[in-house]
Amino acid sequence: MAKDLTIENTAGPDAHQAVAFRLDSDLSVIENCEFLGNQDTLYAHSLRQFYKSCRIVGNVDFIFGNSAAIFQDCQILVRPRQLKPEKGENNAITAHGRTDPAQSTGFVFQNCLINGTEDYMALYHSNPKVHKNYLGRPWKEYSRTVFIHSILEVLVTPQGWMPWSGDFALKTLYYGEFENSGAGSDLSQRVSWSSKIPAEHVSSYSAEDFIQGGEWMQSSHLSAHHGRSHHSTRRRHE
């Protein structure tokens, strides 16, 4: 478990990949931590991870890896990317790396805020057409990422999701959204290869189901979940 930390990579926006934090351990809880970087800030590499009330700042693929990770009540903020950021850019917030459909991995964002830093939003509003931000792109063939009950602000492009290279992974990935709000949450112009999560599937992305949280997490972490069934799940494990 990590709590109340700031972890930063100060290499700057022109250094390309510059991981601030890499997490490989199973049954990890990260609470009230701040991760600051540019490209590849947070490498959520493998196994089961739970991020609660964190602040994650970056620009290119800045949450990436092949873990089964839940981000709950987190602030996900895009920051300016180049030394001359007014030129504009295409940023993908996530790049999930699932390589096989049998892997139980994916990124789940619940009750999160997707926005830009103050600096970035000033740039964005000065010329919105050249600043494009996508919820994710498929680093590997079975990339899986979902946003549930989150606030997607205006910087999220109407298409929502970005290809990696040509049509790579577009038939095999799963990108889903459910009951998000904010100016960037409108699904009407989303790419055809993303999904609206069916209501009956939403509970499979809860901490109890997706990372078996009832078996190893404190009930205080589970209690804030949107899943209506957490009491019965927890009783079963007691």
C-alpha positions in Angstrom: 0.0 0.0 0.0 1.1 3.6 -0.7 -0.6 6.6 0.8 -0.2 10.4 0.7 2.8 10.5 -1.6 3.8 12.6 -4.6 5.9 10.7 -7.2 7.3 12.7 -10.0 9.5 12.3 -13.1 11.0 15.7 -13.8 12.5 14.8 -17.2 10.2 17.3 -18.9 7.9 17.1 -21.9 10.7 16.7 -24.6 12.2 13.6 -23.0 9.7 11.1 -24.5 9.0 8.1 -22.3 9.7 8.9 -18.7 8.0 6.7 -16.2 7.4 8.2 -12.8 6.0 5.0 -11.1 5.8 1.4 -12.1 3.7 -1.1 -10.2 4.0 -4.9 -10.6 2.7 -6.2 -7.3 -0.6 -8.0 -6.8 -3.2 -6.8 -4.3 -1.9 -3.2 -4.3 -3.8 -0.2 -2.8 -2.6 3.3 -3.7 -4.5 6.0 -1.9 -4.3 9.8 -2.1 -1.1 9.8 -4.1 -0.1 12.1 -6.9 1.8 11.0 -10.0 3.4 13.7 -12.1 5.0 13.2 -15.5 4.5 13.7 -19.2 4.7 10.6 -21.4 4.1 7.3 -19.7 3.7 8.7 -16.1 2.1 5.7 -14.5 3.1 2.2 -15.6 0.4 0.0 -14.1 2.3 -3.0 -15.3 0.7 -6.2 -14.0 -1.7 -8.0 -11.6 -4.4 -6.4 -9.4 -4.2 -2.7 -8.5 -6.6 -0.3 -6.8 -6.1 3.5 -7.0 -8.3 5.7 -4.7 -8.5 9.5 -4.7 -5.3 9.9 -6.7 -4.1 12.6 -9.0 -2.4 11.5 -12.2 -0.9 14.1 -14.6 0.7 13.6 -18.0 0.0 13.7 -21.7 1.0 10.7 -24.0 -0.2 7.3 -22.9 0.3 8.4 -19.4 -1.6 5.5 -17.8 -0.4 2.3 -19.4 0.4 -1.3 -18.8 -1.4 -4.7 -18.5 -2.7 -4.7 -15.0 -6.3 -5.2 -13.8 -6.5 -1.7 -12.3 -9.4 0.2 -10.9 -9.1 4.0 -10.6 -11.8 5.3 -8.2 -12.5 9.0 -7.4 -9.2 10.0 -9.2 -8.3 13.2 -11.0 -6.8 12.4 -14.4 -5.2 15.6 -15.8 -3.6 16.4 -19.2 -0.7 18.8 -19.1 1.0 20.7 -22.0 3.1 18.3 -24.0 5.8 20.1 -26.1 8.1 22.9 -25.6 5.9 24.9 -28.0 2.5 23.5 -26.9 0.5 26.0 -28.9 1.2 23.9 -32.0 -1.3 21.4 -30.8 -1.1 17.6 -30.3 -3.0 14.3 -30.1 -2.8 12.8 -26.6 -4.1 9.4 -25.6 -4.7 9.2 -21.8 -4.5 5.4 -21.6 -2.7 2.6 -23.5 -3.8 -0.7 -22.0 -1.6 -3.7 -22.9 -3.8 -6.8 -22.8 -2.2 -9.4 -25.2 -4.7 -12.2 -24.9 -8.4 -12.4 -24.4 -8.0 -14.9 -21.5 -6.2 -12.3 -19.4 -8.5 -10.7 -16.7 -6.8 -7.4 -17.1 -8.1 -3.9 -18.0 -8.3 -0.3 -16.8 -11.5 0.7 -15.0 -12.2 4.4 -14.2 -15.1 4.9 -11.8 -16.3 8.3 -10.6 -13.1 10.0 -12.0 -12.6 13.5 -13.4 -10.9 13.7 -16.8 -9.7 17.2 -17.4 -6.6 19.3 -18.1 -4.3 21.3 -15.8 -4.9 25.0 -15.7 -2.0 25.6 -18.1 -3.4 23.1 -20.5 -6.9 24.3 -20.5 -5.8 27.9 -21.2 -4.0 26.5 -24.3 -6.9 24.4 -25.2 -9.4 27.2 -25.1 -7.1 29.5 -27.1 -7.4 27.1 -30.1 -9.6 24.0 -29.4 -9.2 22.6 -33.0 -5.5 21.7 -32.6 -5.7 20.1 -29.2 -7.1 16.6 -29.3 -7.3 14.3 -26.3 -8.5 10.7 -26.5 -9.6 8.3 -23.7 -7.2 5.7 -24.9 -5.5 3.8 -27.7 -4.7 0.1 -28.1 -1.1 -0.6 -27.2 -1.7 -4.3 -27.6 -4.3 -6.4 -29.4 -6.8 -7.0 -26.6 -6.6 -3.6 -25.0 -9.4 -3.0 -22.5 -10.5 0.2 -20.8 -13.8 1.5 -19.4 -15.1 4.7 -18.0 -18.1 4.5 -15.6 -19.9 7.4 -13.8 -17.0 9.7 -14.6 -16.8 13.4 -15.6 -15.3 13.8 -19.1 -14.6 17.5 -19.6 -14.6 19.4 -22.9 -11.0 18.5 -23.8 -12.0 14.9 -24.6 -12.5 14.7 -28.4 -16.0 13.7 -29.7 -14.5 10.6 -31.3 -13.4 9.5 -27.9 -10.8 6.9 -28.8 -7.7 6.8 -31.0 -6.2 4.1 -33.2 -2.7 2.9 -32.6 -1.6 2.1 -36.1 -4.1 1.6 -39.0 -6.7 -0.9 -38.0 -4.4 -2.7 -35.5 -6.5 -4.2 -32.6 -9.7 -2.4 -33.5 -11.7 -5.6 -33.9 -10.3 -7.2 -30.7 -10.1 -4.4 -28.1 -12.9 -3.4 -25.7 -13.4 0.2 -25.0 -16.6 1.0 -23.0 -18.4 3.9 -21.5 -21.4 4.0 -19.1 -23.3 7.0 -17.7 -20.5 9.5 -17.8 -21.2 13.3 -17.7 -19.5 16.4 -18.9 -19.0 18.1 -22.3 -16.7 15.3 -23.5 -19.1 12.4 -22.6 -21.5 12.6 -25.6 -21.4 9.2 -27.3 -23.0 10.4 -30.6 -19.7 10.8 -32.5 -17.7 8.1 -30.9 -15.6 5.7 -33.1 -17.6 2.7 -34.2 -15.2 0.3 -32.5 -16.0 1.6 -29.0 -19.0 0.5 -26.9 -21.7 1.7 -24.6 -21.5 -0.8 -21.7 -24.8 -2.7 -21.3 -26.3 -1.9 -17.9 -26.3 -5.6 -16.9 -22.5 -5.7 -17.4 -21.5 -2.7 -15.3 -21.2 -4.7 -12.0 -18.5 -6.9 -13.6 -16.2 -3.8 -13.4 -16.7 -3.3 -9.7 -13.8 -3.8 -7.3 -15.5 -6.9 -5.9 -15.8 -8.6 -9.3 -13.0 -7.2 -11.4 -10.1 -7.5 -8.9 -11.8 -9.8 -6.3 -11.6 -6.9 -3.8 -13.9 -8.5 -1.2 -11.2 -11.1 -0.6 -8.3 -8.7 0.2 -9.4 -5.1 0.4 -10.6 -3.2 3.5 -14.4 -2.7 3.5 -13.8 1.1 3.7 -12.4 0.9 0.1 -15.2 -1.1 -1.1 -18.0 0.9 0.5 -17.8 3.8 -2.0 -18.5 1.6 -5.0 -21.3 2.0 -7.4 -22.0 -1.7 -7.3 -25.2 -2.2 -5.4 -24.3 -5.6 -4.2 -21.1 -5.0 -2.1 -22.7 -5.7 1.2 -23.8 -9.2 0.3 -20.4 -9.9 -1.4 -18.5 -8.8 1.7 -20.7 -10.9 4.0 -19.9 -13.9 2.0 -16.2 -13.4 2.5 -16.3 -12.7 6.2 
